[in-house]
Each structure stands twice: as C-alpha cells, then as structure tokens.
Amino acid sequence: MKFQERVFSGMQPTGSLHLGNYLGAMLKWIDLQKTHECIYCVVDLHAITVWQDPAELRQAIRQVTAAYMAAGLDPKKSILFNQSQVSAHAELAWVFNCVARLGWLNRMTQFKEKAGKDRENASVGLYAYPNLMAADILAYRATHVPVGDDQKQHLELARDIAQKFNNDFAEPIREMGYEDGIFFPQPEPVITGPATRVMSLRDGTRKMSKSEPSDLSRINLTDDVDSIAKKIKKAKTDPEPLPGEVEGLEARPEAENLVGIYAALAGTSKPDVLSEFGGKQFSQFKPALAELCVEKLGPIADEARRLMNDPAEIDRVLANGSERARELATPILNEVKDVVGFIRG
Ligand code: AQP
C-alpha cells in the first residue's frame, strides 16, 4: 500500500523545553509544517513513566503547548494535542506490547540510562516506553518522524514492530484488502542539521536534558536574556581558539557543541561558522553566540508567556487538536482490532 506522507512527533511535558528540544526536533517540525500534514503531540503518557506531581504535570502540558505555538507551530495547520486525550495511543500500545519482544526492549540504551543502577525500581512504563512511542507514530500511519539523534534507536524499534505486526497478521491483513500485506508503513526518522544532539553546557559528553539537575547545563526556552547570557558565558570550553576546519573540532566536544548550536540557530553549517570564527578565542565567540541565542529565543519566551496568560485557550487548542487526532486514529485502530481478532460493538 502506498501511504500518504504524514509527520508525527512529540515532546514530554517533564519540565521546560530546552535548546536541545528546539534545535534537535522543533526547528524541523516548523519546516515540515510548510510541506506536510503534521501531528505534534505533548506526550503526557510518556511523562508519567517517571513520577510527576499532578499539578506540575498539568502546568507543564500547557507550557509545552504554549512553547509549540510560540515557536511557530500553527494549530490551524498542524494538529497539536496531548496524548492522553486520544485513547488510541494506549490501546495500540497494548497490542504492541504483545508484538514487541523482551529481547528488543532489553537493548534500549535510553532505558538503561534512565533506570540507572536502580533498575528493579524503575516503572514498567519506562521499560515499555518505546512500544508506546511506536503506537504514537503508527496510530496515524505516520511516515516521517523528526526527532533528535537520541531517538534513533526507538525509531528503529518502531520499524521492527510495524514489520512484525505486518508479518504476524499477514493473512487477515490480506483478507482485509491489503493486497501487498502491508498494514503499517516503516516510519522514517528525520534526523538532520548541525545540532541533532545538543550537549550539556557543563559537559560536552552528556546530552542536554530536562532532567539534568544543574540548570546551568541547558538553555530553557523560558530563560530570560540575562540567564541566557550567563549560561553561555559559564559554558565549559577548552583553552584553544576555534579551528578553521570541522576536522579541528574532533576530540573537542564542548567546542563542537557550541559551534553546532550557533550553526543551527543561524541556519548555516559548522564549516560556515568556522570560516567566520576560526582562529578566534571563546571570549570573542561566546558573546556572539549569546547574542544570537537571545535574538532567536527571546521572542519565543515572550510569546509563550503571553499565551500562558490564557490557559483556557490552550486547553481549547488541545481539545480541538485531540478531536482531529481521534478522527485520524480511530479508523486505523478499528482495523487493528479487526486484524487481531477482537469483536467490536
Ligand atoms: N539534547 C538534545 N539534542 C537534540 N535533540 C534533543 N531532544 C531532546 N534532547 C535533545 C529531542 O527532543 C524531542 C523531545 O524529547 P523529549 O522531551 O520527549 O524527551 P527526551 O529526549 O528524553 O528529552 P530530555 O530533555 O532528555 O528529557 P528528560 O530529561 O525528561 O528525559 C525528541 O525528538 C528528542 O530527540
């Protein structure tokens, strides 16, 4: 079956969004919105795989939605909604829990990192997280998934699940009229640009992350001008000047990270940034980077704050997006139920 091109992606409302989320994923979301049918989700079911304070979770769902809109996602063009309002995600995830193999999930590095040494105490949800992510994507038969580099492995798992579902149920799928036996597409990761993995400002070998305790490690999309400037100023670097060529960034993770951030924010490439700043010290590069960050992120923070003044309007956007999402997902889920052999009323 030839599937219509459709984009799906999401972010967890586990705190304020940061520069990594913005450069790694959201910039591409905004671009794809111009050419594709796009579905952008606030993945609250994923968020509770680690305990969340309920009042803070509600607030974070609205904040992430406000950040989506402030960054340029248009709820009239794209579908913006929160995952828990569309039960197809959870229902399909259960089917996928029964399709995916334990051995596949045991290989997921994100679970190992997040569960850490206290693995026995991690939630079952955290372990099964990639199955829910596969359901998020395949409930819409999405063909393209713009994400940061850290999600590559989960995307590969989603492709494996789609393939195994198609194989396991080949006969009923064909009987249903899918002559080539393909019920789910193989979703393609879209991992492009100079900042697919933005690193911590305090340690160039660790991913910038919402859950990192030090706020100095990341630039939040809600940070004011002074905080942005302070965080860039304090960002870890090495004593060498910037190289003139990209090869010179090898084994200099902090330098590479800052150059990648500059390139992504400026809409250029690392070689372009180095042709401008090669040979310069960080004391010259950092103020230019801070200025660029403020120029690009300041208006997003201001607009998100303005939107947060009207939470009822944000809730309306989410309710409307959820309705549109349900319209797309329900017929697909119904066919899944028929394929699997459930009886529907
Ligand atoms: N540092 C990053 N660089 C590039 N892309 C990133 N993404 C996250 N961090 C970076 C991308 O942002 C999207 C949404 O991520 P998420 O919020 O669902 O969860 P995450 O990947 O687990 O992000 P965090 O910040 O690390 O959250 P916590 O700390 O709560 O686990 C994804 O497309 C992701 O690739």
Boltz pocket constraint, residues with backbone or C-beta under 6 A from the ligand:
constraints:
  - pocket:
      binder: B
      contacts: [[A, 10], [A, 11], [A, 12], [A, 13], [A, 14], [A, 20], [A, 21], [A, 22], [A, 23], [A, 24], [A, 25], [A, 146], [A, 147], [A, 148], [A, 149], [A, 150], [A, 151], [A, 195], [A, 196], [A, 197], [A, 198], [A, 199], [A, 207], [A, 208], [A, 209], [A, 210], [A, 211], [A, 212]]
      max_distance: 6.0
